[in-house]
Amino acid sequence: MIRLAHADDLQMMQDIERAAGETFRQLGMDQIAIDEPFPVETLGAYAAAGRAWVSVDGLDYPVAYLLADVVDGDGHVEQVSVHPDQAHQGLGRELLHAARVWTRGHGMKRQTLSTFRDVPWNAPYYRRLGFEVLDAGSWGPELAHLMEHEAQLGLTRWPRVAMWRPAVPPK
């Protein structure tokens, strides 16, 4: 089940992010594995704004989450993380759908994200869900700033791409 995140979920969301990050070690991406999740205060701000969703188990404990922003007037997926114990069950797809509905409901035309180009559960996964690479020449100023910030953090040590899909699925 997908629901909006609330204050009781925030520390579990951090735990999900840490566990999900560990999967990057198998690709030699230790810097990503040790990267700390957003502070509780930041997660709380997303939750208070109605831009944080969790996928919960039968006991209502979060096992995956997604954070959304508005970037250049588009619904932007800031973070999506699934606990490795719950991987390959469609939870990420369901969270992305919830964010897509939110995007559409707020009158935005497309959903964007930035991700690692070659990590199997990143760009190749998003491509299967209908996302396409967004050429740098098509980036708005906020997305360009976000991508530059990621470069400053050293994330471009591994190739990154911006991607998009329409807020309304094609027929």
CNS distance restraints for C-alpha pairs under 8 A (distance, minus, plus):
assign (resid   1 and name CA) (resid  55 and name CA) 5.48 0.50 0.50
assign (resid   1 and name CA) (resid  56 and name CA) 5.58 0.50 0.50
assign (resid   1 and name CA) (resid  57 and name CA) 7.14 0.50 0.50
assign (resid   2 and name CA) (resid  53 and name CA) 6.65 0.50 0.50
assign (resid   2 and name CA) (resid  54 and name CA) 5.61 0.50 0.50
assign (resid   2 and name CA) (resid  55 and name CA) 4.44 0.50 0.50
assign (resid   2 and name CA) (resid  56 and name CA) 6.42 0.50 0.50
assign (resid   2 and name CA) (resid  94 and name CA) 7.46 0.50 0.50
assign (resid   2 and name CA) (resid  95 and name CA) 6.93 0.50 0.50
assign (resid   2 and name CA) (resid  98 and name CA) 7.71 0.50 0.50
assign (resid   3 and name CA) (resid  53 and name CA) 5.56 0.50 0.50
assign (resid   3 and name CA) (resid  54 and name CA) 5.60 0.50 0.50
assign (resid   3 and name CA) (resid  55 and name CA) 6.60 0.50 0.50
assign (resid   3 and name CA) (resid  56 and name CA) 7.74 0.50 0.50
assign (resid   4 and name CA) (resid  47 and name CA) 7.11 0.50 0.50
assign (resid   4 and name CA) (resid  50 and name CA) 6.69 0.50 0.50
assign (resid   4 and name CA) (resid  51 and name CA) 7.67 0.50 0.50
assign (resid   4 and name CA) (resid  52 and name CA) 5.85 0.50 0.50
assign (resid   4 and name CA) (resid  53 and name CA) 4.32 0.50 0.50
assign (resid   4 and name CA) (resid  54 and name CA) 6.10 0.50 0.50
assign (resid   5 and name CA) (resid   9 and name CA) 6.19 0.50 0.50
assign (resid   5 and name CA) (resid  10 and name CA) 7.72 0.50 0.50
assign (resid   5 and name CA) (resid  47 and name CA) 5.48 0.50 0.50
assign (resid   5 and name CA) (resid  50 and name CA) 7.87 0.50 0.50
assign (resid   5 and name CA) (resid  52 and name CA) 5.42 0.50 0.50
assign (resid   5 and name CA) (resid  53 and name CA) 4.99 0.50 0.50
assign (resid   5 and name CA) (resid  54 and name CA) 5.54 0.50 0.50
assign (resid   6 and name CA) (resid  10 and name CA) 7.14 0.50 0.50
assign (resid   6 and name CA) (resid  44 and name CA) 7.52 0.50 0.50
assign (resid   6 and name CA) (resid  47 and name CA) 5.86 0.50 0.50
assign (resid   6 and name CA) (resid  48 and name CA) 7.60 0.50 0.50
assign (resid   7 and name CA) (resid  44 and name CA) 6.32 0.50 0.50
assign (resid   7 and name CA) (resid  47 and name CA) 7.40 0.50 0.50
assign (resid   9 and name CA) (resid  13 and name CA) 6.12 0.50 0.50
assign (resid   9 and name CA) (resid  61 and name CA) 7.64 0.50 0.50
assign (resid   9 and name CA) (resid  62 and name CA) 6.70 0.50 0.50
assign (resid  10 and name CA) (resid  14 and name CA) 6.49 0.50 0.50
assign (resid  10 and name CA) (resid  40 and name CA) 5.86 0.50 0.50
assign (resid  10 and name CA) (resid  43 and name CA) 6.27 0.50 0.50
assign (resid  10 and name CA) (resid  44 and name CA) 6.76 0.50 0.50
assign (resid  11 and name CA) (resid  15 and name CA) 6.37 0.50 0.50
assign (resid  11 and name CA) (resid  40 and name CA) 6.66 0.50 0.50
assign (resid  12 and name CA) (resid  16 and name CA) 6.17 0.50 0.50
assign (resid  12 and name CA) (resid  62 and name CA) 6.61 0.50 0.50
assign (resid  13 and name CA) (resid  17 and name CA) 6.27 0.50 0.50
assign (resid  13 and name CA) (resid  62 and name CA) 6.98 0.50 0.50
assign (resid  13 and name CA) (resid  63 and name CA) 7.86 0.50 0.50
assign (resid  13 and name CA) (resid  64 and name CA) 7.30 0.50 0.50
assign (resid  13 and name CA) (resid  65 and name CA) 6.67 0.50 0.50
assign (resid  14 and name CA) (resid  18 and name CA) 6.28 0.50 0.50
assign (resid  14 and name CA) (resid  37 and name CA) 5.64 0.50 0.50
assign (resid  14 and name CA) (resid  38 and name CA) 7.17 0.50 0.50
assign (resid  14 and name CA) (resid  39 and name CA) 7.90 0.50 0.50
assign (resid  14 and name CA) (resid  40 and name CA) 7.74 0.50 0.50
assign (resid  15 and name CA) (resid  19 and name CA) 6.20 0.50 0.50
assign (resid  16 and name CA) (resid  20 and name CA) 6.01 0.50 0.50
assign (resid  16 and name CA) (resid  63 and name CA) 6.62 0.50 0.50
assign (resid  16 and name CA) (resid  64 and name CA) 6.53 0.50 0.50
assign (resid  16 and name CA) (resid  65 and name CA) 7.97 0.50 0.50
assign (resid  16 and name CA) (resid  81 and name CA) 6.68 0.50 0.50
assign (resid  16 and name CA) (resid  82 and name CA) 6.49 0.50 0.50
assign (resid  16 and name CA) (resid  83 and name CA) 5.04 0.50 0.50
assign (resid  17 and name CA) (resid  21 and name CA) 5.98 0.50 0.50
assign (resid  17 and name CA) (resid  37 and name CA) 6.02 0.50 0.50
assign (resid  17 and name CA) (resid  81 and name CA) 5.82 0.50 0.50
assign (resid  17 and name CA) (resid  82 and name CA) 7.47 0.50 0.50
assign (resid  17 and name CA) (resid  83 and name CA) 7.28 0.50 0.50
assign (resid  18 and name CA) (resid  22 and name CA) 6.57 0.50 0.50
assign (resid  18 and name CA) (resid  33 and name CA) 7.30 0.50 0.50
assign (resid  18 and name CA) (resid  34 and name CA) 7.64 0.50 0.50
assign (resid  18 and name CA) (resid  35 and name CA) 7.91 0.50 0.50
assign (resid  18 and name CA) (resid  36 and name CA) 7.01 0.50 0.50
assign (resid  18 and name CA) (resid  37 and name CA) 6.77 0.50 0.50
assign (resid  19 and name CA) (resid  23 and name CA) 7.44 0.50 0.50
assign (resid  19 and name CA) (resid  83 and name CA) 5.99 0.50 0.50
assign (resid  19 and name CA) (resid  84 and name CA) 6.66 0.50 0.50
assign (resid  20 and name CA) (resid  24 and name CA) 7.88 0.50 0.50
assign (resid  20 and name CA) (resid  33 and name CA) 7.99 0.50 0.50
assign (resid  20 and name CA) (resid  81 and name CA) 6.27 0.50 0.50
assign (resid  20 and name CA) (resid  82 and name CA) 6.16 0.50 0.50
assign (resid  20 and name CA) (resid  83 and name CA) 5.35 0.50 0.50
assign (resid  20 and name CA) (resid  84 and name CA) 5.73 0.50 0.50
assign (resid  21 and name CA) (resid  25 and name CA) 7.83 0.50 0.50
assign (resid  21 and name CA) (resid  32 and name CA) 6.29 0.50 0.50
assign (resid  21 and name CA) (resid  33 and name CA) 4.29 0.50 0.50
assign (resid  21 and name CA) (resid  34 and name CA) 7.06 0.50 0.50
assign (resid  21 and name CA) (resid  35 and name CA) 7.54 0.50 0.50
assign (resid  22 and name CA) (resid  30 and name CA) 7.97 0.50 0.50
assign (resid  22 and name CA) (resid  33 and name CA) 4.73 0.50 0.50
assign (resid  22 and name CA) (resid  34 and name CA) 7.55 0.50 0.50
assign (resid  23 and name CA) (resid  27 and name CA) 7.88 0.50 0.50
assign (resid  23 and name CA) (resid  33 and name CA) 7.09 0.50 0.50
assign (resid  23 and name CA) (resid  84 and name CA) 7.57 0.50 0.50
assign (resid  24 and name CA) (resid  28 and name CA) 6.72 0.50 0.50
assign (resid  24 and name CA) (resid  29 and name CA) 5.22 0.50 0.50
assign (resid  24 and name CA) (resid  30 and name CA) 6.53 0.50 0.50
assign (resid  24 and name CA) (resid  32 and name CA) 6.47 0.50 0.50
assign (resid  24 and name CA) (resid  33 and name CA) 5.59 0.50 0.50
assign (resid  25 and name CA) (resid  29 and name CA) 5.19 0.50 0.50
assign (resid  25 and name CA) (resid  30 and name CA) 5.05 0.50 0.50
assign (resid  25 and name CA) (resid  32 and name CA) 7.93 0.50 0.50
assign (resid  25 and name CA) (resid  33 and name CA) 6.07 0.50 0.50
assign (resid  29 and name CA) (resid  33 and name CA) 6.58 0.50 0.50
assign (resid  30 and name CA) (resid  34 and name CA) 6.24 0.50 0.50
assign (resid  31 and name CA) (resid  35 and name CA) 6.23 0.50 0.50
assign (resid  38 and name CA) (resid  42 and name CA) 6.03 0.50 0.50
assign (resid  38 and name CA) (resid  43 and name CA) 6.36 0.50 0.50
assign (resid  39 and name CA) (resid  43 and name CA) 6.41 0.50 0.50
assign (resid  40 and name CA) (resid  44 and name CA) 5.90 0.50 0.50
assign (resid  41 and name CA) (resid  45 and name CA) 6.25 0.50 0.50
assign (resid  42 and name CA) (resid  46 and name CA) 6.52 0.50 0.50
assign (resid  43 and name CA) (resid  47 and name CA) 6.25 0.50 0.50
assign (resid  43 and name CA) (resid  52 and name CA) 7.72 0.50 0.50
assign (resid  44 and name CA) (resid  48 and name CA) 5.98 0.50 0.50
assign (resid  45 and name CA) (resid  49 and name CA) 6.13 0.50 0.50
assign (resid  46 and name CA) (resid  50 and name CA) 6.34 0.50 0.50
assign (resid  46 and name CA) (resid  51 and name CA) 5.08 0.50 0.50
assign (resid  46 and name CA) (resid  52 and name CA) 5.44 0.50 0.50
assign (resid  46 and name CA) (resid  67 and name CA) 6.76 0.50 0.50
assign (resid  46 and name CA) (resid  68 and name CA) 7.69 0.50 0.50
assign (resid  47 and name CA) (resid  51 and name CA) 5.75 0.50 0.50
assign (resid  47 and name CA) (resid  52 and name CA) 4.89 0.50 0.50
assign (resid  47 and name CA) (resid  53 and name CA) 7.72 0.50 0.50
assign (resid  51 and name CA) (resid  67 and name CA) 5.76 0.50 0.50
assign (resid  51 and name CA) (resid  68 and name CA) 5.17 0.50 0.50
assign (resid  51 and name CA) (resid  69 and name CA) 7.01 0.50 0.50
assign (resid  52 and name CA) (resid  65 and name CA) 7.13 0.50 0.50
assign (resid  52 and name CA) (resid  66 and name CA) 5.68 0.50 0.50
assign (resid  52 and name CA) (resid  67 and name CA) 4.58 0.50 0.50
assign (resid  52 and name CA) (resid  68 and name CA) 6.51 0.50 0.50
assign (resid  53 and name CA) (resid  65 and name CA) 5.52 0.50 0.50
assign (resid  53 and name CA) (resid  66 and name CA) 5.32 0.50 0.50
assign (resid  53 and name CA) (resid  67 and name CA) 6.68 0.50 0.50
assign (resid  53 and name CA) (resid  95 and name CA) 6.93 0.50 0.50
assign (resid  53 and name CA) (resid  98 and name CA) 7.80 0.50 0.50
assign (resid  54 and name CA) (resid  62 and name CA) 5.68 0.50 0.50
assign (resid  54 and name CA) (resid  63 and name CA) 7.25 0.50 0.50
assign (resid  54 and name CA) (resid  64 and name CA) 5.63 0.50 0.50
assign (resid  54 and name CA) (resid  65 and name CA) 4.23 0.50 0.50
assign (resid  54 and name CA) (resid  66 and name CA) 6.53 0.50 0.50
assign (resid  54 and name CA) (resid  95 and name CA) 7.40 0.50 0.50
assign (resid  55 and name CA) (resid  62 and name CA) 5.53 0.50 0.50
assign (resid  55 and name CA) (resid  63 and name CA) 5.81 0.50 0.50
assign (resid  55 and name CA) (resid  64 and name CA) 5.09 0.50 0.50
assign (resid  55 and name CA) (resid  65 and name CA) 6.06 0.50 0.50
assign (resid  55 and name CA) (resid  91 and name CA) 6.65 0.50 0.50
assign (resid  55 and name CA) (resid  95 and name CA) 7.10 0.50 0.50
assign (resid  56 and name CA) (resid  60 and name CA) 4.95 0.50 0.50
assign (resid  56 and name CA) (resid  61 and name CA) 4.97 0.50 0.50
assign (resid  56 and name CA) (resid  62 and name CA) 4.20 0.50 0.50
assign (resid  56 and name CA) (resid  63 and name CA) 5.55 0.50 0.50
assign (resid  56 and name CA) (resid  64 and name CA) 7.15 0.50 0.50
assign (resid  57 and name CA) (resid  61 and name CA) 5.44 0.50 0.50
assign (resid  57 and name CA) (resid  62 and name CA) 6.47 0.50 0.50
assign (resid  57 and name CA) (resid  63 and name CA) 6.63 0.50 0.50
assign (resid  63 and name CA) (resid  82 and name CA) 6.30 0.50 0.50
assign (resid  63 and name CA) (resid  83 and name CA) 5.61 0.50 0.50
assign (resid  63 and name CA) (resid  86 and name CA) 6.81 0.50 0.50
assign (resid  64 and name CA) (resid  80 and name CA) 7.52 0.50 0.50
assign (resid  64 and name CA) (resid  81 and name CA) 5.49 0.50 0.50
assign (resid  64 and name CA) (resid  82 and name CA) 4.14 0.50 0.50
assign (resid  64 and name CA) (resid  83 and name CA) 5.86 0.50 0.50
assign (resid  64 and name CA) (resid  86 and name CA) 7.97 0.50 0.50
assign (resid  64 and name CA) (resid  91 and name CA) 6.89 0.50 0.50
assign (resid  64 and name CA) (resid  92 and name CA) 7.32 0.50 0.50
assign (resid  65 and name CA) (resid  79 and name CA) 7.90 0.50 0.50
assign (resid  65 and name CA) (resid  80 and name CA) 5.69 0.50 0.50
assign (resid  65 and name CA) (resid  81 and name CA) 5.51 0.50 0.50
assign (resid  65 and name CA) (resid  82 and name CA) 6.59 0.50 0.50
assign (resid  65 and name CA) (resid  92 and name CA) 7.94 0.50 0.50
assign (resid  65 and name CA) (resid  95 and name CA) 7.01 0.50 0.50
assign (resid  66 and name CA) (resid  77 and name CA) 7.23 0.50 0.50
assign (resid  66 and name CA) (resid  78 and name CA) 7.50 0.50 0.50
assign (resid  66 and name CA) (resid  79 and name CA) 5.47 0.50 0.50
assign (resid  66 and name CA) (resid  80 and name CA) 4.24 0.50 0.50
assign (resid  66 and name CA) (resid  81 and name CA) 6.54 0.50 0.50
assign (resid  66 and name CA) (resid  95 and name CA) 6.23 0.50 0.50
assign (resid  66 and name CA) (resid  96 and name CA) 7.46 0.50 0.50
assign (resid  66 and name CA) (resid  99 and name CA) 7.85 0.50 0.50
assign (resid  67 and name CA) (resid  77 and name CA) 6.12 0.50 0.50
assign (resid  67 and name CA) (resid  78 and name CA) 5.35 0.50 0.50
assign (resid  67 and name CA) (resid  79 and name CA) 5.13 0.50 0.50
assign (resid  67 and name CA) (resid  80 and name CA) 6.50 0.50 0.50
assign (resid  68 and name CA) (resid  75 and name CA) 6.70 0.50 0.50
assign (resid  68 and name CA) (resid  76 and name CA) 5.46 0.50 0.50
assign (resid  68 and name CA) (resid  77 and name CA) 4.64 0.50 0.50
assign (resid  68 and name CA) (resid  78 and name CA) 5.20 0.50 0.50
assign (resid  68 and name CA) (resid  79 and name CA) 7.14 0.50 0.50
assign (resid  68 and name CA) (resid  99 and name CA) 6.89 0.50 0.50
assign (resid  69 and name CA) (resid  75 and name CA) 6.01 0.50 0.50
assign (resid  69 and name CA) (resid  76 and name CA) 4.97 0.50 0.50
assign (resid  69 and name CA) (resid  77 and name CA) 6.42 0.50 0.50
assign (resid  69 and name CA) (resid  78 and name CA) 6.21 0.50 0.50
assign (resid  70 and name CA) (resid  74 and name CA) 5.39 0.50 0.50
assign (resid  70 and name CA) (resid  75 and name CA) 4.87 0.50 0.50
assign (resid  70 and name CA) (resid  76 and name CA) 5.49 0.50 0.50
assign (resid  71 and name CA) (resid  75 and name CA) 6.51 0.50 0.50
assign (resid  71 and name CA) (resid  76 and name CA) 5.86 0.50 0.50
assign (resid  71 and name CA) (resid 142 and name CA) 5.80 0.50 0.50
assign (resid  71 and name CA) (resid 143 and name CA) 6.24 0.50 0.50
assign (resid  72 and name CA) (resid 140 and name CA) 5.79 0.50 0.50
assign (resid  72 and name CA) (resid 141 and name CA) 6.98 0.50 0.50
assign (resid  72 and name CA) (resid 142 and name CA) 5.59 0.50 0.50
assign (resid  72 and name CA) (resid 143 and name CA) 6.73 0.50 0.50
assign (resid  73 and name CA) (resid 108 and name CA) 6.53 0.50 0.50
assign (resid  74 and name CA) (resid 103 and name CA) 7.30 0.50 0.50
assign (resid  74 and name CA) (resid 108 and name CA) 5.50 0.50 0.50
assign (resid  74 and name CA) (resid 109 and name CA) 6.56 0.50 0.50
assign (resid  74 and name CA) (resid 110 and name CA) 5.50 0.50 0.50
assign (resid  74 and name CA) (resid 111 and name CA) 5.79 0.50 0.50
assign (resid  74 and name CA) (resid 112 and name CA) 6.72 0.50 0.50
assign (resid  75 and name CA) (resid  99 and name CA) 7.62 0.50 0.50
assign (resid  75 and name CA) (resid 100 and name CA) 7.47 0.50 0.50
assign (resid  75 and name CA) (resid 102 and name CA) 7.90 0.50 0.50
assign (resid  75 and name CA) (resid 103 and name CA) 4.99 0.50 0.50
assign (resid  75 and name CA) (resid 108 and name CA) 6.48 0.50 0.50
assign (resid  75 and name CA) (resid 110 and name CA) 6.35 0.50 0.50
assign (resid  75 and name CA) (resid 111 and name CA) 4.69 0.50 0.50
assign (resid  75 and name CA) (resid 112 and name CA) 6.25 0.50 0.50
assign (resid  76 and name CA) (resid 111 and name CA) 5.52 0.50 0.50
assign (resid  76 and name CA) (resid 112 and name CA) 4.61 0.50 0.50
assign (resid  76 and name CA) (resid 113 and name CA) 5.48 0.50 0.50
assign (resid  77 and name CA) (resid  96 and name CA) 7.92 0.50 0.50
assign (resid  77 and name CA) (resid  99 and name CA) 7.58 0.50 0.50
assign (resid  77 and name CA) (resid 111 and name CA) 7.26 0.50 0.50
assign (resid  77 and name CA) (resid 112 and name CA) 6.18 0.50 0.50
assign (resid  77 and name CA) (resid 113 and name CA) 5.00 0.50 0.50
assign (resid  77 and name CA) (resid 114 and name CA) 7.88 0.50 0.50
assign (resid  78 and name CA) (resid 113 and name CA) 6.65 0.50 0.50
assign (resid  78 and name CA) (resid 114 and name CA) 7.91 0.50 0.50
assign (resid  80 and name CA) (resid  92 and name CA) 6.95 0.50 0.50
assign (resid  80 and name CA) (resid  95 and name CA) 7.82 0.50 0.50
assign (resid  81 and name CA) (resid  92 and name CA) 7.28 0.50 0.50
assign (resid  82 and name CA) (resid  86 and name CA) 6.61 0.50 0.50
assign (resid  82 and name CA) (resid  87 and name CA) 6.23 0.50 0.50
assign (resid  82 and name CA) (resid  91 and name CA) 7.11 0.50 0.50
assign (resid  82 and name CA) (resid  92 and name CA) 6.55 0.50 0.50
assign (resid  83 and name CA) (resid  87 and name CA) 6.45 0.50 0.50
assign (resid  86 and name CA) (resid  91 and name CA) 7.84 0.50 0.50
assign (resid  87 and name CA) (resid  91 and name CA) 7.45 0.50 0.50
assign (resid  90 and name CA) (resid  94 and name CA) 6.21 0.50 0.50
assign (resid  91 and name CA) (resid  95 and name CA) 6.18 0.50 0.50
assign (resid  92 and name CA) (resid  96 and name CA) 6.09 0.50 0.50
assign (resid  93 and name CA) (resid  97 and name CA) 6.14 0.50 0.50
assign (resid  93 and name CA) (resid 129 and name CA) 7.53 0.50 0.50
assign (resid  94 and name CA) (resid  98 and name CA) 6.29 0.50 0.50
assign (resid  95 and name CA) (resid  99 and name CA) 6.32 0.50 0.50
assign (resid  96 and name CA) (resid 100 and name CA) 6.07 0.50 0.50
assign (resid  97 and name CA) (resid 101 and name CA) 6.19 0.50 0.50
assign (resid  98 and name CA) (resid 102 and name CA) 6.29 0.50 0.50
assign (resid  99 and name CA) (resid 103 and name CA) 6.05 0.50 0.50
assign (resid 100 and name CA) (resid 104 and name CA) 6.15 0.50 0.50
assign (resid 100 and name CA) (resid 111 and name CA) 6.51 0.50 0.50
assign (resid 100 and name CA) (resid 167 and name CA) 5.67 0.50 0.50
assign (resid 100 and name CA) (resid 168 and name CA) 7.84 0.50 0.50
assign (resid 101 and name CA) (resid 105 and name CA) 5.92 0.50 0.50
assign (resid 101 and name CA) (resid 167 and name CA) 7.31 0.50 0.50
assign (resid 102 and name CA) (resid 106 and name CA) 6.19 0.50 0.50
assign (resid 103 and name CA) (resid 107 and name CA) 6.68 0.50 0.50
assign (resid 103 and name CA) (resid 108 and name CA) 5.40 0.50 0.50
assign (resid 103 and name CA) (resid 109 and name CA) 7.44 0.50 0.50
assign (resid 103 and name CA) (resid 110 and name CA) 7.21 0.50 0.50
assign (resid 103 and name CA) (resid 111 and name CA) 6.78 0.50 0.50
assign (resid 103 and name CA) (resid 167 and name CA) 6.23 0.50 0.50
assign (resid 104 and name CA) (resid 108 and name CA) 5.39 0.50 0.50
assign (resid 104 and name CA) (resid 109 and name CA) 6.58 0.50 0.50
assign (resid 104 and name CA) (resid 110 and name CA) 7.75 0.50 0.50
assign (resid 104 and name CA) (resid 167 and name CA) 5.25 0.50 0.50
assign (resid 104 and name CA) (resid 168 and name CA) 6.69 0.50 0.50
assign (resid 108 and name CA) (resid 167 and name CA) 6.87 0.50 0.50
assign (resid 109 and name CA) (resid 166 and name CA) 6.03 0.50 0.50
assign (resid 109 and name CA) (resid 167 and name CA) 5.16 0.50 0.50
assign (resid 109 and name CA) (resid 168 and name CA) 7.42 0.50 0.50
assign (resid 110 and name CA) (resid 164 and name CA) 6.62 0.50 0.50
assign (resid 110 and name CA) (resid 165 and name CA) 5.64 0.50 0.50
assign (resid 110 and name CA) (resid 166 and name CA) 4.21 0.50 0.50
assign (resid 110 and name CA) (resid 167 and name CA) 4.37 0.50 0.50
assign (resid 110 and name CA) (resid 168 and name CA) 7.70 0.50 0.50
assign (resid 111 and name CA) (resid 164 and name CA) 5.44 0.50 0.50
assign (resid 111 and name CA) (resid 165 and name CA) 5.40 0.50 0.50
assign (resid 111 and name CA) (resid 166 and name CA) 6.11 0.50 0.50
assign (resid 111 and name CA) (resid 167 and name CA) 5.76 0.50 0.50
assign (resid 112 and name CA) (resid 162 and name CA) 7.09 0.50 0.50
assign (resid 112 and name CA) (resid 163 and name CA) 5.51 0.50 0.50
assign (resid 112 and name CA) (resid 164 and name CA) 4.25 0.50 0.50
assign (resid 112 and name CA) (resid 165 and name CA) 6.66 0.50 0.50
assign (resid 113 and name CA) (resid 162 and name CA) 5.70 0.50 0.50
assign (resid 113 and name CA) (resid 163 and name CA) 5.41 0.50 0.50
assign (resid 113 and name CA) (resid 164 and name CA) 6.53 0.50 0.50
assign (resid 114 and name CA) (resid 147 and name CA) 7.57 0.50 0.50
assign (resid 114 and name CA) (resid 160 and name CA) 6.93 0.50 0.50
assign (resid 114 and name CA) (resid 161 and name CA) 5.63 0.50 0.50
assign (resid 114 and name CA) (resid 162 and name CA) 4.25 0.50 0.50
assign (resid 114 and name CA) (resid 163 and name CA) 6.12 0.50 0.50
assign (resid 115 and name CA) (resid 122 and name CA) 5.98 0.50 0.50
assign (resid 115 and name CA) (resid 123 and name CA) 6.11 0.50 0.50
assign (resid 115 and name CA) (resid 160 and name CA) 5.48 0.50 0.50
assign (resid 115 and name CA) (resid 161 and name CA) 5.61 0.50 0.50
assign (resid 115 and name CA) (resid 162 and name CA) 6.47 0.50 0.50
assign (resid 115 and name CA) (resid 163 and name CA) 7.76 0.50 0.50
assign (resid 116 and name CA) (resid 122 and name CA) 5.79 0.50 0.50
assign (resid 116 and name CA) (resid 123 and name CA) 6.03 0.50 0.50
assign (resid 116 and name CA) (resid 158 and name CA) 6.82 0.50 0.50
assign (resid 116 and name CA) (resid 159 and name CA) 5.90 0.50 0.50
assign (resid 116 and name CA) (resid 160 and name CA) 4.37 0.50 0.50
assign (resid 116 and name CA) (resid 161 and name CA) 6.29 0.50 0.50
assign (resid 117 and name CA) (resid 122 and name CA) 6.80 0.50 0.50
assign (resid 117 and name CA) (resid 123 and name CA) 4.99 0.50 0.50
assign (resid 117 and name CA) (resid 124 and name CA) 7.32 0.50 0.50
assign (resid 117 and name CA) (resid 158 and name CA) 7.91 0.50 0.50
assign (resid 117 and name CA) (resid 159 and name CA) 5.56 0.50 0.50
assign (resid 117 and name CA) (resid 160 and name CA) 5.02 0.50 0.50
assign (resid 117 and name CA) (resid 161 and name CA) 5.71 0.50 0.50
assign (resid 118 and name CA) (resid 122 and name CA) 7.26 0.50 0.50
assign (resid 118 and name CA) (resid 123 and name CA) 6.58 0.50 0.50
assign (resid 118 and name CA) (resid 124 and name CA) 7.17 0.50 0.50
assign (resid 118 and name CA) (resid 159 and name CA) 7.08 0.50 0.50
assign (resid 119 and name CA) (resid 123 and name CA) 6.68 0.50 0.50
assign (resid 119 and name CA) (resid 124 and name CA) 7.26 0.50 0.50
assign (resid 120 and name CA) (resid 124 and name CA) 5.52 0.50 0.50
assign (resid 120 and name CA) (resid 125 and name CA) 6.35 0.50 0.50
assign (resid 121 and name CA) (resid 125 and name CA) 5.12 0.50 0.50
assign (resid 121 and name CA) (resid 126 and name CA) 7.82 0.50 0.50
assign (resid 122 and name CA) (resid 126 and name CA) 6.18 0.50 0.50
assign (resid 123 and name CA) (resid 127 and name CA) 5.99 0.50 0.50
assign (resid 123 and name CA) (resid 161 and name CA) 7.68 0.50 0.50
assign (resid 123 and name CA) (resid 163 and name CA) 7.98 0.50 0.50
assign (resid 124 and name CA) (resid 128 and name CA) 6.52 0.50 0.50
assign (resid 125 and name CA) (resid 129 and name CA) 6.72 0.50 0.50
assign (resid 126 and name CA) (resid 130 and name CA) 6.58 0.50 0.50
assign (resid 126 and name CA) (resid 131 and name CA) 5.44 0.50 0.50
assign (resid 126 and name CA) (resid 132 and name CA) 7.97 0.50 0.50
assign (resid 127 and name CA) (resid 131 and name CA) 4.71 0.50 0.50
assign (resid 127 and name CA) (resid 132 and name CA) 6.00 0.50 0.50
assign (resid 130 and name CA) (resid 165 and name CA) 6.11 0.50 0.50
assign (resid 131 and name CA) (resid 163 and name CA) 5.84 0.50 0.50
assign (resid 131 and name CA) (resid 164 and name CA) 5.02 0.50 0.50
assign (resid 131 and name CA) (resid 165 and name CA) 4.63 0.50 0.50
assign (resid 132 and name CA) (resid 163 and name CA) 5.21 0.50 0.50
assign (resid 132 and name CA) (resid 164 and name CA) 5.43 0.50 0.50
assign (resid 132 and name CA) (resid 165 and name CA) 6.38 0.50 0.50
assign (resid 133 and name CA) (resid 161 and name CA) 6.51 0.50 0.50
assign (resid 133 and name CA) (resid 162 and name CA) 5.86 0.50 0.50
assign (resid 133 and name CA) (resid 163 and name CA) 4.30 0.50 0.50
assign (resid 133 and name CA) (resid 164 and name CA) 6.53 0.50 0.50
assign (resid 134 and name CA) (resid 138 and name CA) 6.49 0.50 0.50
assign (resid 134 and name CA) (resid 139 and name CA) 7.19 0.50 0.50
assign (resid 134 and name CA) (resid 161 and name CA) 7.39 0.50 0.50
assign (resid 134 and name CA) (resid 162 and name CA) 5.38 0.50 0.50
assign (resid 134 and name CA) (resid 163 and name CA) 4.94 0.50 0.50
assign (resid 134 and name CA) (resid 164 and name CA) 6.27 0.50 0.50
assign (resid 135 and name CA) (resid 139 and name CA) 6.97 0.50 0.50
assign (resid 135 and name CA) (resid 162 and name CA) 7.47 0.50 0.50
assign (resid 136 and name CA) (resid 144 and name CA) 7.66 0.50 0.50
assign (resid 136 and name CA) (resid 162 and name CA) 7.90 0.50 0.50
assign (resid 139 and name CA) (resid 143 and name CA) 5.75 0.50 0.50
assign (resid 139 and name CA) (resid 144 and name CA) 5.77 0.50 0.50
assign (resid 140 and name CA) (resid 144 and name CA) 6.12 0.50 0.50
assign (resid 141 and name CA) (resid 145 and name CA) 6.12 0.50 0.50
assign (resid 142 and name CA) (resid 146 and name CA) 6.15 0.50 0.50
assign (resid 143 and name CA) (resid 147 and name CA) 6.11 0.50 0.50
assign (resid 144 and name CA) (resid 148 and name CA) 6.13 0.50 0.50
assign (resid 145 and name CA) (resid 149 and name CA) 6.10 0.50 0.50
assign (resid 146 and name CA) (resid 150 and name CA) 6.29 0.50 0.50
assign (resid 147 and name CA) (resid 151 and name CA) 6.33 0.50 0.50
assign (resid 147 and name CA) (resid 162 and name CA) 7.95 0.50 0.50
assign (resid 148 and name CA) (resid 152 and name CA) 6.28 0.50 0.50
assign (resid 149 and name CA) (resid 153 and name CA) 6.33 0.50 0.50
assign (resid 150 and name CA) (resid 154 and name CA) 6.54 0.50 0.50
assign (resid 150 and name CA) (resid 155 and name CA) 5.52 0.50 0.50
assign (resid 150 and name CA) (resid 156 and name CA) 6.92 0.50 0.50
assign (resid 151 and name CA) (resid 155 and name CA) 5.50 0.50 0.50
assign (resid 151 and name CA) (resid 156 and name CA) 5.14 0.50 0.50
assign (resid 155 and name CA) (resid 160 and name CA) 7.64 0.50 0.50
assign (resid 156 and name CA) (resid 160 and name CA) 5.95 0.50 0.50
assign (resid 166 and name CA) (resid 170 and name CA) 7.69 0.50 0.50
